[in-house]
Each structure stands twice: as structure tokens, then as C-alpha cells.
Amino acid sequence: MKKISNKIAKIGTSLYEGIVFTIAKASNVFADVSINSDGGKIKNSGLGQGVYNIAQDVSGTLRWLIPVVSVPFILWFLFKMFSGDEQEQPRYKKRLISTLVIVMASTLVTVIINLILSYF
């Protein structure tokens, strides 16, 4: 019984793959990718331009949003570090350092994304 169900599953999977590839080939779903200096047909397509614009907008927004949002946290940690007990200072110092590292790293990532997008 198990052998029969496995055989039926394999035949069904093969049939499904055959139908999908036949339909895809007949309707030209796959993009004709040509490598040239202007980015090829994918860059000039509507979907390619949309993805490019979204990535550029998100990275541009995050480049200014991350530092602006982090300023109140940094000021709060500095306030708590200087006005708190000596026992609390190391805890807020660690939080301040981790916040600064996260801000620098995320800003660097957005700059790298914009740099990569400038090549397309």
C-alpha cells in the first residue's frame, strides 16, 4: 500500500513539473537575461524599476531615520549614567556603547546598499 502511494506521488509530482515548465516555456514567463553595461532587460522592466526604487527609498529613509531615533536613547543613557548610582553606571555604559555600535553599523549598511544600487 505504501509503495503504491509513493509511486502515485512521484507520478503526480512529475506530471505537475512537466505542466508547469510547459506553461512557463509557452508563455515566456522567464526573463531573457542579457548581460551588458546598462543592466539588461530586468533593469528596464517595470518590476525591476519598482524594486530598485523601493530599495533606494528604504535605504535613504533609514540613513536619516536611524540616527534621529537613536538620539533620545543616547541622551537618556547619558543622563542615567551621569545621574545614577555608581552601581548602575556600567549597565548604562554598556547600553550606550551597544546603541552607538548599532547606529554606526546600520548607517554603514544603508550606505553600502546605496553604493551597490548605484552600480545598477
Buried (B, 14 or more C-beta within 10 A) or exposed (E): EEEEEEEEEEEEEEEEEEEEEEEEEEEEEEEEEEEEEEBBEBEEEEEBEEBBEEBBEEBBEBBEEBBEEBEEBBEBBEEBBEEEEEEEBEEBBEBBEEBBEEBEEBBEBBEEBBEEBEEB
